[in-house]
Amino acid sequence: MVELLDMDRVKRSSSMEQRLASLEEQMAQTTRALQWIVATLKDSGFGSEAGVPTLAPQKAADEPDAELGSRRQAEEAGDGYHVNARHLLYPNSPVTRFPVPNEKVPWKVEFAIYDPPFYTAERKDTALMDPVGDAPEPLSRISFNTLDGPRDRRSFHGAYAVRDGLPLNPMGRTGLRGRGSLSCFGPNHALHPVVTR
């Protein structure tokens, strides 16, 4: 139990470090934008030299400390993975996802304590939905990675793995099992027509 509590503390601190690194990057971008605005205004003849606030030099903003640099290099491997599907709170529900650090997103990476909650939202259009529940019996009738009756269960990302009767997200761990608010297990293709004049 003590080990699990320690791991929980590590997960929270890792998440906090990621958020701080993101905020530091945003501040660096903001500083560069402000420096560009000030330089452009000076070049255009606006403003005076008196009372100009001093901004951190560009060199200091671009050269993070060694610890931050090593942390960014460690996170770069996970930069290509989905982010929106890993927000801690699932939208429009009280469900909290299992926290997944960037380095643990790929399925090929071992993550022994990964135990995401199962969540399937209740919907009114039950005729269009897959069976509810995490029991493998009703889900065994679903043919994944192929045309399953009127449903195309093939992913644009290629074939996806199925474990314990449930498809794995081809983009990696999301911190949640089940359909969530989607209609089907696996790919949920949608066409969103946009009409403009």
Summary of the structure (lengths in Angstrom):
residues: 197
radius of gyration: 23.4
end to end distance: 61.5
largest distance: 76.0
contacts: 407
relative contact order: 0.12
helix: 36%
strand: 9%
